[in-house]
Amino acid sequence: MRMRQAAKAKTATAPSAAQSRPTMQVATVVKDGRAQAEAFARQPQKLKILLAQATEKAKQADKSAFKGLWPYLLAMLRLIRAFCSGKYKRVSWESLISVIVAIAYFASPLDLIPDFLPGIGYLDDAMIVRFVYRLVKAELNRFMEWESGVE
């Protein structure tokens, strides 16, 4: 009886562990990208080049993969642009680095899933954007309020 209960409990927890695996992989990608993002943040000229690359890619991207996240990806691009120009400096270093990680991943041609694959090419990009959005949601909302003059 106890063995059956233990097996049942193990089976019940197995799907949640499998479901968290993609989240763990996304967290790893974000964590691993921090050093590169910090380098971009400390070199405004390189950050502007990254911003230009991401802006160009956004013009051609499959927006359907991002669903409701597309406006937030665009807001992240605008946040970096405002930061680079010196117009907006109220973002914390941690949030800025997280946003740069998401934008750098989005702009990179080297993805877990190649972008040219129809229907699924941008899913990994969307997962990174969603993960970072959840981390910086409050600061991104403050930026958008500042941007609209509501603050």
C-alpha positions as CSV (number, residue, x, y, z in Angstrom):
1,M,0.0,0.0,0.0
2,R,2.7,2.4,0.9
3,M,4.7,1.6,-2.2
4,R,1.6,2.3,-4.3
5,Q,1.2,5.7,-2.5
6,A,4.8,6.5,-3.0
7,A,4.7,5.6,-6.7
8,K,1.5,7.7,-7.1
9,A,3.2,10.7,-5.4
10,K,6.3,10.3,-7.6
11,T,4.1,10.2,-10.7
12,A,2.2,13.2,-9.5
13,T,5.4,15.3,-9.1
14,A,7.1,14.1,-12.3
15,P,5.1,16.3,-14.7
16,S,5.7,19.5,-12.7
17,A,9.4,18.8,-12.7
18,A,9.4,18.2,-16.4
19,Q,7.3,21.4,-16.9
20,S,9.8,23.5,-15.0
21,R,12.7,22.2,-17.1
22,P,12.2,24.9,-19.9
23,T,11.9,27.6,-17.2
24,M,15.2,26.4,-15.7
25,Q,16.8,26.5,-19.2
26,V,15.5,30.0,-19.8
27,A,16.8,31.1,-16.4
28,T,20.2,29.6,-17.3
29,V,20.3,31.5,-20.6
30,V,19.5,34.7,-18.8
31,K,22.1,34.1,-16.1
32,D,24.7,33.1,-18.7
33,G,24.0,36.3,-20.7
34,R,24.6,38.7,-17.8
35,A,28.3,39.2,-18.4
36,Q,27.8,40.0,-22.1
37,A,24.9,42.3,-21.1
38,E,27.0,44.1,-18.6
39,A,29.7,44.7,-21.2
40,F,27.0,46.2,-23.5
41,A,25.8,48.4,-20.7
42,R,29.3,49.8,-20.0
43,Q,30.0,50.5,-23.7
44,P,27.2,52.7,-25.0
45,Q,28.4,52.5,-28.6
46,K,28.1,48.7,-28.6
47,L,24.7,49.0,-26.9
48,K,23.5,51.3,-29.6
49,I,24.7,48.8,-32.3
50,L,22.8,46.0,-30.4
51,L,19.8,48.2,-30.3
52,A,19.9,48.9,-34.0
53,Q,20.3,45.1,-34.8
54,A,17.3,44.3,-32.5
55,T,15.2,47.0,-34.0
56,E,15.9,45.8,-37.5
57,K,15.1,42.2,-36.5
58,A,11.8,43.4,-34.9
59,K,10.7,44.7,-38.2
60,Q,10.9,41.2,-39.8
61,A,10.0,39.1,-36.8
62,D,7.1,36.7,-36.5
63,K,5.1,38.7,-33.9
64,S,2.6,35.8,-33.4
65,A,5.1,33.8,-31.4
66,F,5.2,36.6,-28.9
67,K,1.4,36.9,-28.5
68,G,0.8,39.5,-25.8
69,L,4.5,40.1,-25.1
70,W,5.2,42.0,-28.3
71,P,4.4,45.4,-26.8
72,Y,6.7,44.6,-24.0
73,L,9.6,43.7,-26.3
74,L,9.1,47.0,-28.1
75,A,9.0,48.8,-24.7
76,M,12.3,47.1,-23.8
77,L,13.8,48.4,-27.0
78,R,12.5,51.9,-26.2
79,L,13.9,51.6,-22.7
80,I,17.3,50.9,-23.9
81,R,17.1,53.7,-26.5
82,A,16.0,56.2,-23.8
83,F,18.8,54.9,-21.5
84,C,21.4,55.3,-24.3
85,S,20.3,58.8,-25.0
86,G,20.4,59.7,-21.3
87,K,16.7,60.6,-21.3
88,Y,15.9,57.8,-18.8
89,K,18.2,56.7,-16.1
90,R,15.8,55.6,-13.4
91,V,16.1,51.9,-14.2
92,S,18.0,49.8,-11.8
93,W,21.2,48.2,-12.9
94,E,19.7,44.7,-12.4
95,S,16.7,45.4,-14.5
96,L,18.7,47.1,-17.2
97,I,21.0,44.1,-17.5
98,S,18.1,41.7,-17.6
99,V,16.5,43.8,-20.4
100,I,19.8,43.8,-22.3
101,V,20.0,40.0,-22.0
102,A,16.6,39.7,-23.6
103,I,17.3,42.1,-26.4
104,A,20.7,40.5,-27.1
105,Y,19.2,37.1,-27.3
106,F,16.4,38.4,-29.5
107,A,19.0,40.1,-31.8
108,S,21.3,37.1,-32.0
109,P,21.2,34.9,-35.0
110,L,22.4,32.0,-32.8
111,D,19.3,30.7,-31.0
112,L,18.2,27.4,-29.5
113,I,15.5,27.3,-32.3
114,P,16.6,29.0,-35.6
115,D,14.4,32.0,-36.3
116,F,13.9,31.0,-39.9
117,L,11.8,27.9,-38.9
118,P,8.1,28.9,-39.7
119,G,5.8,28.9,-36.7
120,I,8.4,28.0,-34.1
121,G,11.5,30.0,-34.9
122,Y,10.8,32.8,-32.4
123,L,9.4,30.6,-29.6
124,D,12.7,30.6,-27.7
125,D,13.0,34.4,-28.1
126,A,9.5,34.8,-26.7
127,M,10.4,32.5,-23.8
128,I,13.4,34.7,-22.9
129,V,11.3,37.9,-23.3
130,R,8.6,36.5,-21.1
131,F,11.0,35.4,-18.4
132,V,12.7,38.8,-18.4
133,Y,9.4,40.7,-18.5
134,R,8.3,38.9,-15.3
135,L,11.6,40.0,-13.7
136,V,11.3,43.6,-14.6
137,K,7.6,44.1,-15.0
138,A,7.3,46.9,-12.3
139,E,10.2,48.8,-13.7
140,L,9.0,48.4,-17.3
141,N,5.6,49.7,-16.3
142,R,7.2,52.7,-14.6
143,F,9.2,53.4,-17.8
144,M,6.1,53.2,-19.9
145,E,4.3,55.6,-17.5
146,W,7.3,58.0,-17.7
147,E,7.2,57.6,-21.5
148,S,3.6,58.5,-21.7
149,G,3.9,61.4,-19.2
150,V,1.5,59.8,-16.7
151,E,3.9,59.3,-13.8
